[in-house]
């Protein structure tokens, strides 16, 4: 691939890395064999920095320009952020209601208040389920009368995507690191 710079990353639709390129898959390389690339990326993506270093691992990740911007959070160079799955807390779940569920084979002792029924199936005459109790009377409902919702499991939280390969140039044009 002509006109490539060492350390340049491209998207590639092939299922192989072209000559002088490698997949951005976090592979470990020896500094001695890839001194020019190491002089550009160092061990920012891993490795001991003495004998080896790692390539960026962009599998399942979207690259983003580092730095700051108005209204944006700071993005540190070579730092991975984000998670594949998110478990919502109660504060993050949209406001919603749960319907009281219940049934009885008998009616209450009082038909007041008028129309006090839990449910009725179309075409049937619902029975009054209301009964007055004294102030100290507690009625235990069945545990399934008001159901629990949700499974407290993480969900995928991704934008639409197409899977392609990111490749990095191992041997190309070289420009010295700008120290200024």
C-alpha positions as protocol buffer text, in pm:
chain_id: "A"
residue {
  index: 1
  type: UNK
  ca { x: 0 y: 0 z: 0 }
}
residue {
  index: 2
  type: UNK
  ca { x: 178 y: 308 z: -130 }
}
residue {
  index: 3
  type: UNK
  ca { x: 225 y: 637 z: 53 }
}
residue {
  index: 4
  type: UNK
  ca { x: 185 y: 497 z: 401 }
}
residue {
  index: 5
  type: UNK
  ca { x: 342 y: 641 z: 713 }
}
residue {
  index: 6
  type: UNK
  ca { x: 482 y: 413 z: 982 }
}
residue {
  index: 7
  type: UNK
  ca { x: 224 y: 407 z: 1261 }
}
residue {
  index: 8
  type: UNK
  ca { x: -62 y: 511 z: 1033 }
}
residue {
  index: 9
  type: UNK
  ca { x: -388 y: 324 z: 1098 }
}
residue {
  index: 10
  type: UNK
  ca { x: -637 y: 248 z: 821 }
}
residue {
  index: 11
  type: UNK
  ca { x: -962 y: 57 z: 785 }
}
residue {
  index: 12
  type: UNK
  ca { x: -914 y: -245 z: 557 }
}
residue {
  index: 13
  type: UNK
  ca { x: -1191 y: -466 z: 416 }
}
residue {
  index: 14
  type: UNK
  ca { x: -965 y: -768 z: 356 }
}
residue {
  index: 15
  type: UNK
  ca { x: -939 y: -1068 z: 585 }
}
residue {
  index: 16
  type: UNK
  ca { x: -558 y: -1042 z: 593 }
}
residue {
  index: 17
  type: UNK
  ca { x: -308 y: -770 z: 673 }
}
residue {
  index: 18
  type: UNK
  ca { x: -117 y: -652 z: 363 }
}
residue {
  index: 19
  type: UNK
  ca { x: 263 y: -672 z: 350 }
}
residue {
  index: 20
  type: UNK
  ca { x: 427 y: -425 z: 591 }
}
residue {
  index: 21
  type: UNK
  ca { x: 100 y: -387 z: 785 }
}
residue {
  index: 22
  type: UNK
  ca { x: -44 y: -565 z: 1090 }
}
residue {
  index: 23
  type: UNK
  ca { x: -389 y: -595 z: 1243 }
}
residue {
  index: 24
  type: UNK
  ca { x: -462 y: -358 z: 1532 }
}
residue {
  index: 25
  type: UNK
  ca { x: -528 y: -655 z: 1760 }
}
residue {
  index: 26
  type: UNK
  ca { x: -303 y: -583 z: 2058 }
}
residue {
  index: 27
  type: UNK
  ca { x: -21 y: -806 z: 1931 }
}
residue {
  index: 28
  type: UNK
  ca { x: 313 y: -787 z: 2108 }
}
residue {
  index: 29
  type: UNK
  ca { x: 612 y: -686 z: 1893 }
}
residue {
  index: 30
  type: UNK
  ca { x: 983 y: -682 z: 1971 }
}
residue {
  index: 31
  type: UNK
  ca { x: 1136 y: -335 z: 1988 }
}
residue {
  index: 32
  type: UNK
  ca { x: 1454 y: -463 z: 1823 }
}
residue {
  index: 33
  type: UNK
  ca { x: 1260 y: -572 z: 1511 }
}
residue {
  index: 34
  type: UNK
  ca { x: 1028 y: -268 z: 1496 }
}
residue {
  index: 35
  type: UNK
  ca { x: 1240 y: 19 z: 1628 }
}
residue {
  index: 36
  type: UNK
  ca { x: 1088 y: 285 z: 1400 }
}
residue {
  index: 37
  type: UNK
  ca { x: 730 y: 200 z: 1494 }
}
residue {
  index: 38
  type: UNK
  ca { x: 830 y: 183 z: 1861 }
}
residue {
  index: 39
  type: UNK
  ca { x: 983 y: 532 z: 1833 }
}
residue {
  index: 40
  type: UNK
  ca { x: 639 y: 658 z: 1727 }
}
residue {
  index: 41
  type: UNK
  ca { x: 394 y: 473 z: 1955 }
}
residue {
  index: 42
  type: UNK
  ca { x: 621 y: 357 z: 2238 }
}
residue {
  index: 43
  type: UNK
  ca { x: 453 y: 131 z: 2489 }
}
residue {
  index: 44
  type: UNK
  ca { x: 138 y: 345 z: 2519 }
}
residue {
  index: 45
  type: UNK
  ca { x: -72 y: 41 z: 2431 }
}
residue {
  index: 46
  type: UNK
  ca { x: 116 y: -202 z: 2655 }
}
residue {
  index: 47
  type: UNK
  ca { x: 437 y: -401 z: 2671 }
}
residue {
  index: 48
  type: UNK
  ca { x: 733 y: -363 z: 2901 }
}
residue {
  index: 49
  type: UNK
  ca { x: 898 y: -83 z: 2699 }
}
residue {
  index: 50
  type: UNK
  ca { x: 1237 y: -255 z: 2733 }
}
residue {
  index: 51
  type: UNK
  ca { x: 1216 y: -546 z: 2492 }
}
residue {
  index: 52
  type: UNK
  ca { x: 859 y: -533 z: 2362 }
}
residue {
  index: 53
  type: UNK
  ca { x: 554 y: -316 z: 2301 }
}
residue {
  index: 54
  type: UNK
  ca { x: 196 y: -375 z: 2194 }
}
residue {
  index: 55
  type: UNK
  ca { x: -4 y: -259 z: 1896 }
}
residue {
  index: 56
  type: UNK
  ca { x: -333 y: -81 z: 1960 }
}
residue {
  index: 57
  type: UNK
  ca { x: -624 y: -324 z: 2006 }
}
residue {
  index: 58
  type: UNK
  ca { x: -918 y: -181 z: 1812 }
}
residue {
  index: 59
  type: UNK
  ca { x: -1123 y: -502 z: 1801 }
}
residue {
  index: 60
  type: UNK
  ca { x: -1477 y: -409 z: 1903 }
}
residue {
  index: 61
  type: UNK
  ca { x: -1381 y: -46 z: 1962 }
}
residue {
  index: 62
  type: UNK
  ca { x: -1430 y: 282 z: 1779 }
}
residue {
  index: 63
  type: UNK
  ca { x: -1127 y: 514 z: 1763 }
}
residue {
  index: 64
  type: UNK
  ca { x: -1175 y: 873 z: 1873 }
}
residue {
  index: 65
  type: UNK
  ca { x: -952 y: 1180 z: 1844 }
}
residue {
  index: 66
  type: UNK
  ca { x: -789 y: 1258 z: 2178 }
}
residue {
  index: 67
  type: UNK
  ca { x: -792 y: 1594 z: 2354 }
}
residue {
  index: 68
  type: UNK
  ca { x: -1056 y: 1837 z: 2472 }
}
residue {
  index: 69
  type: UNK
  ca { x: -1322 y: 2050 z: 2314 }
}
residue {
  index: 70
  type: UNK
  ca { x: -1597 y: 2288 z: 2416 }
}
residue {
  index: 71
  type: UNK
  ca { x: -1871 y: 2090 z: 2586 }
}
residue {
  index: 72
  type: UNK
  ca { x: -1678 y: 1762 z: 2555 }
}
residue {
  index: 73
  type: UNK
  ca { x: -1511 y: 1546 z: 2816 }
}
residue {
  index: 74
  type: UNK
  ca { x: -1133 y: 1506 z: 2798 }
}
residue {
  index: 75
  type: UNK
  ca { x: -1007 y: 1208 z: 2594 }
}
residue {
  index: 76
  type: UNK
  ca { x: -662 y: 1087 z: 2698 }
}
residue {
  index: 77
  type: UNK
  ca { x: -431 y: 952 z: 2428 }
}
residue {
  index: 78
  type: UNK
  ca { x: -424 y: 570 z: 2404 }
}
residue {
  index: 79
  type: UNK
  ca { x: -663 y: 527 z: 2699 }
}
residue {
  index: 80
  type: UNK
  ca { x: -949 y: 281 z: 2652 }
}
residue {
  index: 81
  type: UNK
  ca { x: -1284 y: 395 z: 2790 }
}
residue {
  index: 82
  type: UNK
  ca { x: -1637 y: 259 z: 2783 }
}
residue {
  index: 83
  type: UNK
  ca { x: -1785 y: -84 z: 2840 }
}
residue {
  index: 84
  type: UNK
  ca { x: -1963 y: -333 z: 2617 }
}
residue {
  index: 85
  type: UNK
  ca { x: -2255 y: -394 z: 2854 }
}
residue {
  index: 86
  type: UNK
  ca { x: -2443 y: -165 z: 3091 }
}
residue {
  index: 87
  type: UNK
  ca { x: -2671 y: -257 z: 3380 }
}
residue {
  index: 88
  type: UNK
  ca { x: -2923 y: 17 z: 3445 }
}
residue {
  index: 89
  type: UNK
  ca { x: -2986 y: 134 z: 3798 }
}
residue {
  index: 90
  type: UNK
  ca { x: -3334 y: 224 z: 3926 }
}
residue {
  index: 91
  type: UNK
  ca { x: -3258 y: 591 z: 3864 }
}
residue {
  index: 92
  type: UNK
  ca { x: -3187 y: 522 z: 3495 }
}
residue {
  index: 93
  type: UNK
  ca { x: -3500 y: 319 z: 3418 }
}
residue {
  index: 94
  type: UNK
  ca { x: -3775 y: 528 z: 3257 }
}
residue {
  index: 95
  type: UNK
  ca { x: -4069 y: 614 z: 3481 }
}
residue {
  index: 96
  type: UNK
  ca { x: -4342 y: 352 z: 3449 }
}
residue {
  index: 97
  type: UNK
  ca { x: -4625 y: 189 z: 3642 }
}
residue {
  index: 98
  type: UNK
  ca { x: -4700 y: -164 z: 3745 }
}
residue {
  index: 99
  type: UNK
  ca { x: -5059 y: -286 z: 3743 }
}
residue {
  index: 100
  type: UNK
  ca { x: -5193 y: -449 z: 4056 }
}
residue {
  index: 101
  type: UNK
  ca { x: -5282 y: -809 z: 3981 }
}
residue {
  index: 102
  type: UNK
  ca { x: -5514 y: -1019 z: 4192 }
}
residue {
  index: 103
  type: UNK
  ca { x: -5808 y: -1254 z: 4193 }
}
residue {
  index: 104
  type: UNK
  ca { x: -6061 y: -1393 z: 4436 }
}
residue {
  index: 105
  type: UNK
  ca { x: -6322 y: -1667 z: 4427 }
}
residue {
  index: 106
  type: UNK
  ca { x: -6538 y: -1484 z: 4680 }
}
residue {
  index: 107
  type: UNK
  ca { x: -6678 y: -1138 z: 4701 }
}
residue {
  index: 108
  type: UNK
  ca { x: -6622 y: -888 z: 4974 }
}
residue {
  index: 109
  type: UNK
  ca { x: -6878 y: -823 z: 5245 }
}
residue {
  index: 110
  type: UNK
  ca { x: -6970 y: -473 z: 5127 }
}
residue {
  index: 111
  type: UNK
  ca { x: -7050 y: -352 z: 4778 }
}
residue {
  index: 112
  type: UNK
  ca { x: -6930 y: 2 z: 4854 }
}
residue {
  index: 113
  type: UNK
  ca { x: -6744 y: 186 z: 4710 }
}
residue {
  index: 114
  type: UNK
  ca { x: -6935 y: 147 z: 4388 }
}
residue {
  index: 115
  type: UNK
  ca { x: -6743 y: -21 z: 4106 }
}
residue {
  index: 116
  type: UNK
  ca { x: -6448 y: -126 z: 4323 }
}
residue {
  index: 117
  type: UNK
  ca { x: -6324 y: -423 z: 4122 }
}
residue {
  index: 118
  type: UNK
  ca { x: -5975 y: -526 z: 4026 }
}
residue {
  index: 119
  type: UNK
  ca { x: -6050 y: -662 z: 3685 }
}
residue {
  index: 120
  type: UNK
  ca { x: -6309 y: -817 z: 3464 }
}
residue {
  index: 121
  type: UNK
  ca { x: -6295 y: -1029 z: 3153 }
}
residue {
  index: 122
  type: UNK
  ca { x: -6505 y: -895 z: 2868 }
}
residue {
  index: 123
  type: UNK
  ca { x: -6860 y: -1029 z: 2870 }
}
residue {
  index: 124
  type: UNK
  ca { x: -6853 y: -1141 z: 3235 }
}
residue {
  index: 125
  type: UNK
  ca { x: -7015 y: -969 z: 3527 }
}
residue {
  index: 126
  type: UNK
  ca { x: -6736 y: -872 z: 3764 }
}
residue {
  index: 127
  type: UNK
  ca { x: -6783 y: -940 z: 4133 }
}
residue {
  index: 128
  type: UNK
  ca { x: -6730 y: -669 z: 4389 }
}
residue {
  index: 129
  type: UNK
  ca { x: -6406 y: -739 z: 4575 }
}
residue {
  index: 130
  type: UNK
  ca { x: -6422 y: -454 z: 4822 }
}
residue {
  index: 131
  type: UNK
  ca { x: -6468 y: -513 z: 5193 }
}
residue {
  index: 132
  type: UNK
  ca { x: -6435 y: -259 z: 5470 }
}
residue {
  index: 133
  type: UNK
  ca { x: -6180 y: -343 z: 5737 }
}
residue {
  index: 134
  type: UNK
  ca { x: -6101 y: -185 z: 6069 }
}
residue {
  index: 135
  type: UNK
  ca { x: -5809 y: 54 z: 6084 }
}
residue {
  index: 136
  type: UNK
  ca { x: -5584 y: -205 z: 6251 }
}
residue {
  index: 137
  type: UNK
  ca { x: -5653 y: -484 z: 6005 }
}
residue {
  index: 138
  type: UNK
  ca { x: -5366 y: -571 z: 5771 }
}
residue {
  index: 139
  type: UNK
  ca { x: -5429 y: -782 z: 5465 }
}
residue {
  index: 140
  type: UNK
  ca { x: -5132 y: -972 z: 5327 }
}
residue {
  index: 141
  type: UNK
  ca { x: -5141 y: -999 z: 4951 }
}
residue {
  index: 142
  type: UNK
  ca { x: -4993 y: -1290 z: 4765 }
}
residue {
  index: 143
  type: UNK
  ca { x: -4628 y: -1232 z: 4668 }
}
residue {
  index: 144
  type: UNK
  ca { x: -4724 y: -1224 z: 4298 }
}
residue {
  index: 145
  type: UNK
  ca { x: -4996 y: -960 z: 4342 }
}
residue {
  index: 146
  type: UNK
  ca { x: -4750 y: -690 z: 4236 }
}
residue {
  index: 147
  type: UNK
  ca { x: -4475 y: -836 z: 4024 }
}
residue {
  index: 148
  type: UNK
  ca { x: -4110 y: -753 z: 4007 }
}
residue {
  index: 149
  type: UNK
  ca { x: -3991 y: -634 z: 3670 }
}
residue {
  index: 150
  type: UNK
  ca { x: -3649 y: -655 z: 3511 }
}
residue {
  index: 151
  type: UNK
  ca { x: -3375 y: -910 z: 3544 }
}
residue {
  index: 152
  type: UNK
  ca { x: -3091 y: -682 z: 3658 }
}
residue {
  index: 153
  type: UNK
  ca { x: -2886 y: -803 z: 3361 }
}
residue {
  index: 154
  type: UNK
  ca { x: -2655 y: -589 z: 3147 }
}
residue {
  index: 155
  type: UNK
  ca { x: -2761 y: -497 z: 2794 }
}
residue {
  index: 156
  type: UNK
  ca { x: -2560 y: -410 z: 2485 }
}
residue {
  index: 157
  type: UNK
  ca { x: -2530 y: -38 z: 2436 }
}
residue {
  index: 158
  type: UNK
  ca { x: -2381 y: 11 z: 2088 }
}
residue {
  index: 159
  type: UNK
  ca { x: -2435 y: 229 z: 1789 }
}
residue {
  index: 160
  type: UNK
  ca { x: -2503 y: 47 z: 1460 }
}
residue {
  index: 161
  type: UNK
  ca { x: -2181 y: -84 z: 1311 }
}
residue {
  index: 162
  type: UNK
  ca { x: -2015 y: -287 z: 1034 }
}
residue {
  index: 163
  type: UNK
  ca { x: -1720 y: -504 z: 1136 }
}
residue {
  index: 164
  type: UNK
  ca { x: -1402 y: -429 z: 938 }
}
residue {
  index: 165
  type: UNK
  ca { x: -1031 y: -459 z: 1015 }
}
residue {
  index: 166
  type: UNK
  ca { x: -806 y: -183 z: 1143 }
}
residue {
  index: 167
  type: UNK
  ca { x: -447 y: -220 z: 1026 }
}
residue {
  index: 168
  type: UNK
  ca { x: -133 y: -32 z: 1127 }
}
residue {
  index: 169
  type: UNK
  ca { x: 166 y: 36 z: 902 }
}
residue {
  index: 170
  type: UNK
  ca { x: 482 y: -134 z: 1032 }
}
residue {
  index: 171
  type: UNK
  ca { x: 722 y: -11 z: 762 }
}
residue {
  index: 172
  type: UNK
  ca { x: 646 y: 307 z: 569 }
}
residue {
  index: 173
  type: UNK
  ca { x: 757 y: 667 z: 542 }
}
residue {
  index: 174
  type: UNK
  ca { x: 904 y: 794 z: 867 }
}
residue {
  index: 175
  type: UNK
  ca { x: 893 y: 1138 z: 1018 }
}
residue {
  index: 176
  type: UNK
  ca { x: 1082 y: 1193 z: 1343 }
}
residue {
  index: 177
  type: UNK
  ca { x: 874 y: 1244 z: 1654 }
}
residue {
  index: 178
  type: UNK
  ca { x: 792 y: 1611 z: 1712 }
}
residue {
  index: 179
  type: UNK
  ca { x: 929 y: 1686 z: 2058 }
}
residue {
  index: 180
  type: UNK
  ca { x: 831 y: 2055 z: 2044 }
}
